[in-house]
Amino acid sequence: MPNFQRLLDLNFWFSLRPSALGPKGAVFVLVFFCLMIFLGIVFSFLSIRKKGDPLISKLFKKLFNQFFAMGAIGLILVFLSYEQIFLLGSYLWYLLWLIGFFVWSGFSLRYLIKKIPQGREERERKKRLQKYF
């Protein structure tokens, strides 16, 4: 059973010489980041299929960029942690990765909630005006 108590310890997160991930932890994190890359590829295919709606296609392109990039960065973090590289293998990088993922997700969510309805409204307005020309 994993020891979640050490996640609350600041020395765990800020240690310059991190402890090993462990076999189960390394496999879990590795599979998680590979799944993110796979989801990025799925979003890429979805962006190609949704060429009829450029707003949705752009959303899927944004999600592809986010998931593929964050998955690749995550795999690099797993490698650095597995090799226990001084400073670069620190678990602090996972926290920074998580913060970056949530910030990037916020931008994607903002695009979904604000920009897509505005774009559709603008397209509908242009379509209504076009019938008079």
Secondary structure as UniProt FT lines:
FT   HELIX           4..8
FT   HELIX           10..14
FT   HELIX           23..49
FT   TURN            50..52
FT   HELIX           54..82
FT   TURN            83..84
FT   TURN            86..89
FT   HELIX           92..110
FT   HELIX           111..115
FT   HELIX           116..130
FT   TURN            131..132
//
